[in-house]
Amino acid sequence: MAQLGYHVSGGLPLWEYATHKGTVLYLALEDDYARLQKRLSRRFGMDSTDSFHFATHAKNLKEGLDGQLKKFMREHSDTKLIIIDTLQKIREVGGEKYSYASDYEIVTKLKQFADHHNVCIMLVHHTRKQSADDSFDTISGTNGLFGAADGAFIMQKEKRTENKAVLEIVGRDQQDQKLHLLFDRDRCIWQLTDRETQLWKDSPDPLLEAVSKLVSPEHPEWTGSVTDLIDGLDRMDGIDKIEIQPNVLTRWLNVGADRLWSEYGVRIESSRTHAGRIVKLMLDKSEA
């Protein structure tokens, strides 16, 4: 987790995967500062960075963890990643701690916070000792934990004394992956040695690409009805006539809004007026 947090805080690629640079908060609730600083110094030649923050104590979800995280987000608006290590340290005391409903509720609360603040929350949890055909069935607790999350990583060694591990990754918006890692004992970092599945990417979407071309650094905003949008696309050079109904295009844009922003740096807003639905396209200047 410290290795991941360090790379995100510096915008450095991790195992050939690009990262989005931003502030990182690492709640290392089973560690102390001396141990954390020693490990960082051994790994990266420094014990801290300006955008990598640590805490070894935090309230649980019932006592006010949400408020603590909100305060941190107000003070560090560029936060990209919050790591909570471990789940057990923030569980609400009492009640049915290990029921499906309570497990699902815990992750749902954190996911709602993450979605609202546009930040990734990585929740560290233990696996159980019993083996299973599906490694994700070894997650300690009920299926409620996994069911409410957008994805999960499982990191396992065949033997505790080995310096080799397999990191399995599943998610709702990407293809499953399996990464083979080797632990460098001298530097205390994990190195990628092999991967069984390449990172999955969507195939090109000509319609979204065409929509993205309606804005530019010279004209960063476009506003009009869905019919105006279709007409604008029809008038573009090199674009075949768009044979699509306005209601179909509206649904298409709703589904592709995240991709339109992540791949082309174009944000889309849709609102309804007495004259009908209005679409607004805005070029994100940070992406331009």
DABELVEN-V94441 format. One record per residue. N is the residue number from 0. RES is the residue in one small letter. PHI is phi in whole degrees, -180 to 180 (none if undefined). OMEGA is omega in whole degrees, 0 to 359 (none if undefined). Layout:
<<N | RES | PHI | OMEGA> <N | RES | PHI | OMEGA>>
This chain:
<<0 | m | none | 179> <1 | a | -65 | 178> <2 | q | -64 | 178> <3 | l | -62 | 181> <4 | g | -61 | 180> <5 | y | -62 | 182> <6 | h | -67 | 179> <7 | v | -67 | 182> <8 | s | -64 | 179> <9 | g | -102 | 183> <10 | g | 67 | 184> <11 | l | -96 | 178> <12 | p | -61 | 176> <13 | l | -118 | 180> <14 | w | 55 | 178> <15 | e | 74 | 176> <16 | y | -100 | 179> <17 | a | -69 | 176> <18 | t | -121 | 175> <19 | h | -97 | 186> <20 | k | -63 | 177> <21 | g | -179 | 179> <22 | t | -66 | 180> <23 | v | -124 | 173> <24 | l | -112 | 180> <25 | y | -115 | 175> <26 | l | -87 | 181> <27 | a | -90 | 192> <28 | l | -81 | 175> <29 | e | -115 | 183> <30 | d | -124 | 169> <31 | d | -130 | 186> <32 | y | -62 | 181> <33 | a | -60 | 180> <34 | r | -67 | 180> <35 | l | -64 | 181> <36 | q | -64 | 179> <37 | k | -63 | 181> <38 | r | -67 | 180> <39 | l | -63 | 179> <40 | s | -63 | 180> <41 | r | -70 | 183> <42 | r | -77 | 193> <43 | f | -123 | 179> <44 | g | 77 | 177> <45 | m | -154 | 182> <46 | d | -103 | 177> <47 | s | -169 | 171> <48 | t | -137 | 183> <49 | d | -65 | 185> <50 | s | -111 | 179> <51 | f | -120 | 187> <52 | h | -111 | 181> <53 | f | -121 | 168> <54 | a | -146 | 180> <55 | t | -106 | 177> <56 | h | -138 | 177> <57 | a | -157 | 176> <58 | k | -73 | 174> <59 | n | -85 | 186> <60 | l | -62 | 181> <61 | k | -76 | 186> <62 | e | -85 | 176> <63 | g | 131 | 177> <64 | l | -59 | 180> <65 | d | -57 | 179> <66 | g | -66 | 178> <67 | q | -64 | 180> <68 | l | -68 | 178> <69 | k | -62 | 180> <70 | k | -62 | 179> <71 | f | -63 | 180> <72 | m | -65 | 178> <73 | r | -65 | 182> <74 | e | -83 | 182> <75 | h | -137 | 187> <76 | s | -68 | 181> <77 | d | -94 | 181> <78 | t | -63 | 179> <79 | k | -109 | 189> <80 | l | -143 | 172> <81 | i | -123 | 179> <82 | i | -108 | 178> <83 | i | -113 | 186> <84 | d | -128 | 19> <85 | t | -130 | 178> <86 | l | -57 | 185> <87 | q | -58 | 182> <88 | k | -73 | 181> <89 | i | -114 | 177> <90 | r | -62 | 174> <91 | e | -71 | 182> <92 | v | -77 | 178> <93 | g | 91 | 179> <94 | g | 77 | 181> <95 | e | -86 | 189> <96 | k | -64 | 188> <97 | y | -119 | 175> <98 | s | -79 | 178> <99 | y | -58 | 184> <100 | a | -63 | 182> <101 | s | -70 | 177> <102 | d | -62 | 180> <103 | y | -64 | 181> <104 | e | -65 | 180> <105 | i | -59 | 183> <106 | v | -69 | 179> <107 | t | -62 | 178> <108 | k | -60 | 180> <109 | l | -69 | 179> <110 | k | -66 | 178> <111 | q | -63 | 177> <112 | f | -63 | 181> <113 | a | -62 | 181> <114 | d | -65 | 182> <115 | h | -66 | 184> <116 | h | -100 | 178> <117 | n | 55 | 181> <118 | v | -135 | 177> <119 | c | -92 | 174> <120 | i | -112 | 176> <121 | m | -107 | 184> <122 | l | -105 | 183> <123 | v | -90 | 181> <124 | h | -144 | 182> <125 | h | -93 | 171> <126 | t | -98 | 177> <127 | r | -90 | 185> <128 | k | -74 | 182> <129 | q | -68 | 178> <130 | s | -80 | 179> <131 | a | -155 | 178> <132 | d | -63 | 176> <133 | d | -101 | 184> <134 | s | -60 | 181> <135 | f | -74 | 173> <136 | d | -77 | 179> <137 | t | -88 | 177> <138 | i | -61 | 181> <139 | s | -66 | 182> <140 | g | 102 | 182> <141 | t | -99 | 178> <142 | n | -69 | 179> <143 | g | -63 | 180> <144 | l | -63 | 183> <145 | f | -75 | 184> <146 | g | -64 | 183> <147 | a | -91 | 184> <148 | a | -88 | 177> <149 | d | -77 | 181> <150 | g | -173 | 181> <151 | a | -153 | 172> <152 | f | -115 | 171> <153 | i | -123 | 180> <154 | m | -116 | 185> <155 | q | -139 | 169> <156 | k | -111 | 174> <157 | e | -72 | 177> <158 | k | -134 | 182> <159 | r | -62 | 184> <160 | t | -84 | 182> <161 | e | -76 | 175> <162 | n | -105 | 177> <163 | k | -113 | 179> <164 | a | -148 | 176> <165 | v | -117 | 178> <166 | l | -110 | 179> <167 | e | -98 | 185> <168 | i | -128 | 173> <169 | v | -132 | 180> <170 | g | -162 | 182> <171 | r | -72 | 186> <172 | d | -116 | 178> <173 | q | -153 | 178> <174 | q | -75 | 178> <175 | d | -61 | 180> <176 | q | -136 | 175> <177 | k | -135 | 182> <178 | l | -109 | 177> <179 | h | -100 | 187> <180 | l | -120 | 177> <181 | l | -128 | 182> <182 | f | -89 | 176> <183 | d | -87 | 186> <184 | r | -67 | 181> <185 | d | -69 | 183> <186 | r | -101 | 179> <187 | c | 61 | 177> <188 | i | -130 | 176> <189 | w | -94 | 179> <190 | q | -117 | 179> <191 | l | -80 | 178> <192 | t | -111 | 182> <193 | d | -165 | 175> <194 | r | -139 | 184> <195 | e | -94 | 180> <196 | t | -138 | 178> <197 | q | -73 | 179> <198 | l | -58 | 183> <199 | w | -78 | 176> <200 | k | -130 | 175> <201 | d | -65 | 173> <202 | s | -71 | 182> <203 | p | -57 | 178> <204 | d | -116 | 183> <205 | p | -58 | 182> <206 | l | -69 | 178> <207 | l | -64 | 178> <208 | e | -62 | 179> <209 | a | -66 | 179> <210 | v | -60 | 182> <211 | s | -62 | 183> <212 | k | -80 | 177> <213 | l | -74 | 176> <214 | v | -121 | 182> <215 | s | -156 | 177> <216 | p | -56 | 179> <217 | e | -76 | 179> <218 | h | -132 | 189> <219 | p | -75 | 180> <220 | e | -134 | 175> <221 | w | -139 | 180> <222 | t | -135 | 178> <223 | g | 176 | 177> <224 | s | -77 | 178> <225 | v | -64 | 177> <226 | t | -65 | 176> <227 | d | -61 | 180> <228 | l | -64 | 178> <229 | i | -64 | 178> <230 | d | -62 | 179> <231 | g | -63 | 178> <232 | l | -67 | 180> <233 | d | -65 | 183> <234 | r | -86 | 182> <235 | m | -76 | 178> <236 | d | -68 | 176> <237 | g | 79 | 180> <238 | i | -110 | 176> <239 | d | -65 | 179> <240 | k | -57 | 183> <241 | i | -84 | 177> <242 | e | -98 | 183> <243 | i | -152 | 179> <244 | q | -79 | 181> <245 | p | -54 | 181> <246 | n | -68 | 178> <247 | v | -70 | 179> <248 | l | -65 | 178> <249 | t | -60 | 179> <250 | r | -64 | 180> <251 | w | -60 | 181> <252 | l | -70 | 177> <253 | n | -63 | 180> <254 | v | -69 | 186> <255 | g | -94 | 185> <256 | a | -60 | 181> <257 | d | -64 | 180> <258 | r | -69 | 178> <259 | l | -60 | 179> <260 | w | -77 | 186> <261 | s | -68 | 183> <262 | e | -94 | 186> <263 | y | -122 | 179> <264 | g | 68 | 181> <265 | v | -117 | 177> <266 | r | -95 | 182> <267 | i | -128 | 175> <268 | e | -126 | 181> <269 | s | -131 | 179> <270 | s | -142 | 181> <271 | r | -111 | 176> <272 | t | -120 | 179> <273 | h | -64 | 180> <274 | a | -90 | 181> <275 | g | 127 | 182> <276 | r | -82 | 180> <277 | i | -113 | 179> <278 | v | -111 | 177> <279 | k | -125 | 177> <280 | l | -107 | 181> <281 | m | -134 | 177> <282 | l | -78 | 178> <283 | d | -71 | 185> <284 | k | -63 | 179> <285 | s | -70 | 180> <286 | e | -97 | 186> <287 | a | -70 | none>>
